[in-house]
């Protein structure tokens, strides 16, 4: 038997590192950056005006000048004009500061009369106000993004601001998501009273797609050892990662562990001291590809995929480790004396701003309907008795 933290460590130690490739920015969203990125220019690249108004030399104002000759209007993107003593330029937000100017007075504080602009007598004006100095955000050549960053909207903007139309990102692995079992029927197909819908493959596919961690090929295989061996061997040849659900326990038709052994897979772990998902299997194929064989009960499948598969794929993609997210429980939860407990939860906030987790335990590990509306699950170490309200626990989001 393996403990949950040990299982995670073993899995990460056996994951390959996925290769990287250049992708256009539109294809980089949600991906992991595989290179450091430097600033193309100083940011901002010029002294930038941050308020509509007039640009003046503060020394003129300090000398008592309140009325200025307007020598031009300057919009964003225009070449900067220049001013002499007692002159100003009408400027718009985002434009380059005119030569000779160092201060901007908001348009609301200015009275315009023909070619003259007078600053209101009660207008407070400080030197260099509403001026965003060149290089004050980043200097040219400075680091703006580190390898391992997840590329969300701010990071995509930084890449574009650094002049990058493409970036080096980890390739998305090709992942086979395989449901096993004679009882499974695809949604939309005719179904008998003794059969059930195939949901595990859909849930795992949705998880990988949501987190941009793989391109999924789904398959459903019958409980036939020979057919399983042929299909798994073919998928292992064609794809990068195999994720199976079902057939990993000790039943008469649980062929997956023995089939994987016959195909030359190296067993890393089988059975983890956890609830749900105790029968989980992980190993590496004869071709060196990771294989996750998850329990077939739907809650177990999704919990194990979230707890182990997602972190493993993030690790293989080069994601920088993320800090743990912690929550406080809102009510007592009955513990297990020997097993780590994974409990689905909904989230809210306390008046102290603390994230609160309310348990939503399924009736059984087959009750996937209870998971709808939950944010994820918390992990609670083995314990006799119950966990009191206010227990701090680690949160895993779906």
KAJO-V847265 format. One record per residue. RES is the residue in one letter. D_LAST is the distance of its C-alpha to the last C-alpha in whole Angstrom. Layout:
BEGIN
res->RES d_last->D_LAST
res->RES d_last->D_LAST
END
This chain:
BEGIN
res->X d_last->25
res->X d_last->23
res->X d_last->21
res->X d_last->17
res->X d_last->18
res->X d_last->21
res->X d_last->19
res->X d_last->17
res->X d_last->20
res->X d_last->22
res->X d_last->19
res->X d_last->19
res->X d_last->23
res->X d_last->23
res->X d_last->21
res->X d_last->23
res->X d_last->23
res->X d_last->23
res->X d_last->26
res->X d_last->26
res->X d_last->28
res->X d_last->29
res->X d_last->27
res->X d_last->28
res->X d_last->26
res->X d_last->25
res->X d_last->23
res->X d_last->22
res->X d_last->19
res->X d_last->16
res->X d_last->18
res->X d_last->19
res->X d_last->22
res->X d_last->25
res->X d_last->28
res->X d_last->29
res->X d_last->30
res->X d_last->33
res->X d_last->35
res->X d_last->37
res->X d_last->39
res->X d_last->40
res->X d_last->37
res->X d_last->39
res->X d_last->41
res->X d_last->44
res->X d_last->45
res->X d_last->43
res->X d_last->44
res->X d_last->41
res->X d_last->44
res->X d_last->46
res->X d_last->49
res->X d_last->52
res->X d_last->52
res->X d_last->55
res->X d_last->57
res->X d_last->56
res->X d_last->59
res->X d_last->61
res->X d_last->60
res->X d_last->60
res->X d_last->64
res->X d_last->64
res->X d_last->63
res->X d_last->62
res->X d_last->63
res->X d_last->62
res->X d_last->63
res->X d_last->60
res->X d_last->60
res->X d_last->57
res->X d_last->54
res->X d_last->51
res->X d_last->48
res->X d_last->44
res->X d_last->45
res->X d_last->49
res->X d_last->51
res->X d_last->52
res->X d_last->55
res->X d_last->57
res->X d_last->59
res->X d_last->62
res->X d_last->64
res->X d_last->63
res->X d_last->61
res->X d_last->57
res->X d_last->55
res->X d_last->53
res->X d_last->49
res->X d_last->46
res->X d_last->43
res->X d_last->41
res->X d_last->45
res->X d_last->46
res->X d_last->49
res->X d_last->52
res->X d_last->55
res->X d_last->56
res->X d_last->54
res->X d_last->52
res->X d_last->51
res->X d_last->49
res->X d_last->51
res->X d_last->48
res->X d_last->50
res->X d_last->50
res->X d_last->53
res->X d_last->55
res->X d_last->58
res->X d_last->59
res->X d_last->62
res->X d_last->63
res->X d_last->63
res->X d_last->62
res->X d_last->59
res->X d_last->60
res->X d_last->58
res->X d_last->58
res->X d_last->60
res->X d_last->57
res->X d_last->54
res->X d_last->52
res->X d_last->52
res->X d_last->51
res->X d_last->51
res->X d_last->49
res->X d_last->47
res->X d_last->44
res->X d_last->45
res->X d_last->42
res->X d_last->43
res->X d_last->43
res->X d_last->41
res->X d_last->39
res->X d_last->36
res->X d_last->36
res->X d_last->39
res->X d_last->40
res->X d_last->38
res->X d_last->36
res->X d_last->32
res->X d_last->30
res->X d_last->27
res->X d_last->26
res->X d_last->25
res->X d_last->21
res->X d_last->20
res->X d_last->17
res->X d_last->19
res->X d_last->18
res->X d_last->21
res->X d_last->23
res->X d_last->23
res->X d_last->24
res->X d_last->27
res->X d_last->28
res->X d_last->28
res->X d_last->30
res->X d_last->32
res->X d_last->33
res->X d_last->35
res->X d_last->32
res->X d_last->32
res->X d_last->30
res->X d_last->28
res->X d_last->27
res->X d_last->23
res->X d_last->22
res->X d_last->22
res->X d_last->19
res->X d_last->20
res->X d_last->21
res->X d_last->18
res->X d_last->19
res->X d_last->17
res->X d_last->19
res->X d_last->19
res->X d_last->23
res->X d_last->25
res->X d_last->28
res->X d_last->26
res->X d_last->23
res->X d_last->24
res->X d_last->23
res->X d_last->22
res->X d_last->25
res->X d_last->28
res->X d_last->30
res->X d_last->29
res->X d_last->31
res->X d_last->31
res->X d_last->30
res->X d_last->27
res->X d_last->23
res->X d_last->21
res->X d_last->19
res->X d_last->15
res->X d_last->14
res->X d_last->15
res->X d_last->14
res->X d_last->10
res->X d_last->10
res->X d_last->12
res->X d_last->10
res->X d_last->7
res->X d_last->10
res->X d_last->12
res->X d_last->9
res->X d_last->9
res->X d_last->13
res->X d_last->13
res->X d_last->16
res->X d_last->18
res->X d_last->17
res->X d_last->20
res->X d_last->19
res->X d_last->22
res->X d_last->23
res->X d_last->26
res->X d_last->28
res->X d_last->29
res->X d_last->32
res->X d_last->32
res->X d_last->34
res->X d_last->32
res->X d_last->29
res->X d_last->31
res->X d_last->32
res->X d_last->29
res->X d_last->27
res->X d_last->30
res->X d_last->30
res->X d_last->26
res->X d_last->26
res->X d_last->29
res->X d_last->28
res->X d_last->24
res->X d_last->23
res->X d_last->20
res->X d_last->20
res->X d_last->17
res->X d_last->18
res->X d_last->17
res->X d_last->20
res->X d_last->23
res->X d_last->23
res->X d_last->24
res->X d_last->28
res->X d_last->29
res->X d_last->32
res->X d_last->30
res->X d_last->27
res->X d_last->29
res->X d_last->26
res->X d_last->27
res->X d_last->30
res->X d_last->30
res->X d_last->28
res->X d_last->31
res->X d_last->33
res->X d_last->32
res->X d_last->32
res->X d_last->29
res->X d_last->29
res->X d_last->27
res->X d_last->25
res->X d_last->23
res->X d_last->23
res->X d_last->22
res->X d_last->20
res->X d_last->21
res->X d_last->18
res->X d_last->17
res->X d_last->15
res->X d_last->16
res->X d_last->19
res->X d_last->21
res->X d_last->18
res->X d_last->21
res->X d_last->20
res->X d_last->23
res->X d_last->25
res->X d_last->27
res->X d_last->31
res->X d_last->30
res->X d_last->28
res->X d_last->24
res->X d_last->21
res->X d_last->21
res->X d_last->18
res->X d_last->19
res->X d_last->16
res->X d_last->17
res->X d_last->18
res->X d_last->17
res->X d_last->13
res->X d_last->12
res->X d_last->13
res->X d_last->12
res->X d_last->8
res->X d_last->8
res->X d_last->11
res->X d_last->9
res->X d_last->6
res->X d_last->9
res->X d_last->12
res->X d_last->12
res->X d_last->9
res->X d_last->12
res->X d_last->15
res->X d_last->14
res->X d_last->14
res->X d_last->17
res->X d_last->19
res->X d_last->19
res->X d_last->20
res->X d_last->18
res->X d_last->19
res->X d_last->17
res->X d_last->15
res->X d_last->16
res->X d_last->14
res->X d_last->13
res->X d_last->15
res->X d_last->15
res->X d_last->18
res->X d_last->18
res->X d_last->20
res->X d_last->21
res->X d_last->23
res->X d_last->20
res->X d_last->22
res->X d_last->22
res->X d_last->23
res->X d_last->26
res->X d_last->25
res->X d_last->21
res->X d_last->18
res->X d_last->16
res->X d_last->12
res->X d_last->12
res->X d_last->10
res->X d_last->11
res->X d_last->11
res->X d_last->13
res->X d_last->16
res->X d_last->19
res->X d_last->22
res->X d_last->25
res->X d_last->25
res->X d_last->22
res->X d_last->20
res->X d_last->16
res->X d_last->16
res->X d_last->14
res->X d_last->15
res->X d_last->15
res->X d_last->14
res->X d_last->15
res->X d_last->16
res->X d_last->19
res->X d_last->19
res->X d_last->16
res->X d_last->17
res->X d_last->16
res->X d_last->13
res->X d_last->14
res->X d_last->14
res->X d_last->10
res->X d_last->11
res->X d_last->11
res->X d_last->8
res->X d_last->6
res->X d_last->5
res->X d_last->8
res->X d_last->11
res->X d_last->13
res->X d_last->17
res->X d_last->20
res->X d_last->22
res->X d_last->25
res->X d_last->27
res->X d_last->27
res->X d_last->25
res->X d_last->23
res->X d_last->24
res->X d_last->23
res->X d_last->22
res->X d_last->21
res->X d_last->19
res->X d_last->16
res->X d_last->13
res->X d_last->10
res->X d_last->7
res->X d_last->4
res->X d_last->0
END
